[in-house]
């Protein structure tokens, strides 16, 4: 039987640090919290529960004095 190569395979985005970086990336570009899961799920298999935890923790960290203001970027590919 002929098997098609999976050219459209999505990568998994389940690590907390990777989800945070991706969420910060989208937020900087103007996406709202409720749009982030939809945008990420177009290109990645995401852990939605972990993403919700990351998004819930982000505003609390930004309001803290001395919180990091610039995102830490790294290559995720």
C-alpha positions as CSV (number, residue, x, y, z in Angstrom):
1,X,0.0,0.0,0.0
2,X,1.3,3.5,-0.8
3,X,1.9,5.7,2.2
4,X,1.9,9.5,1.8
5,X,4.8,11.3,3.5
6,X,3.5,13.5,6.3
7,X,4.6,16.9,4.9
8,X,2.0,18.8,6.9
9,X,2.9,17.4,10.3
10,X,2.6,19.9,13.1
11,X,5.3,20.2,15.8
12,X,4.4,19.8,19.5
13,X,4.4,23.0,21.6
14,X,3.9,21.7,25.1
15,X,6.9,22.9,27.1
16,X,6.1,25.8,29.5
17,X,9.0,27.9,28.3
18,X,8.2,27.5,24.7
19,X,4.6,28.3,25.2
20,X,5.6,31.4,27.1
21,X,7.9,32.6,24.4
22,X,5.3,32.0,21.7
23,X,2.6,33.8,23.7
24,X,4.9,36.8,24.3
25,X,5.7,36.8,20.6
26,X,2.0,37.0,19.7
27,X,1.1,39.5,22.4
28,X,3.8,41.9,21.3
29,X,2.3,41.8,17.8
30,X,-1.1,42.8,19.2
31,X,-3.0,39.5,19.7
32,X,-5.3,39.2,22.7
33,X,-5.1,36.4,25.3
34,X,-8.1,34.7,23.9
35,X,-6.7,34.7,20.3
36,X,-3.4,33.1,21.2
37,X,-4.6,29.5,21.5
38,X,-6.3,29.7,18.1
39,X,-3.2,31.2,16.4
40,X,-0.8,28.6,17.9
41,X,-3.1,25.7,17.2
42,X,-3.0,26.5,13.5
43,X,0.7,25.5,13.3
44,X,1.4,23.4,16.5
45,X,-0.2,20.8,18.6
46,X,-0.4,22.7,21.9
47,X,-1.2,21.7,25.5
48,X,-4.1,24.0,26.1
49,X,-4.2,23.6,29.8
50,X,-0.5,24.5,30.1
51,X,-1.0,27.5,27.8
52,X,-3.9,28.7,30.0
53,X,-1.6,28.4,33.0
54,X,1.1,30.4,31.2
55,X,-1.3,33.1,30.2
56,X,-2.7,33.3,33.7
57,X,0.8,33.8,35.1
58,X,2.0,36.4,32.6
59,X,0.0,39.4,33.9
60,X,1.0,38.7,37.5
61,X,4.7,38.6,36.5
62,X,4.5,41.9,34.6
63,X,2.9,43.7,37.5
64,X,5.7,42.6,39.9
65,X,8.5,45.2,40.4
66,X,11.7,44.1,38.8
67,X,10.0,41.8,36.4
68,X,11.7,41.2,33.1
69,X,10.3,43.6,30.5
70,X,12.0,42.2,27.4
71,X,11.2,38.7,26.2
72,X,13.9,36.1,25.9
73,X,13.9,34.8,22.3
74,X,15.4,31.6,21.1
75,X,15.0,29.5,18.0
76,X,12.1,27.0,18.4
77,X,12.5,25.2,15.0
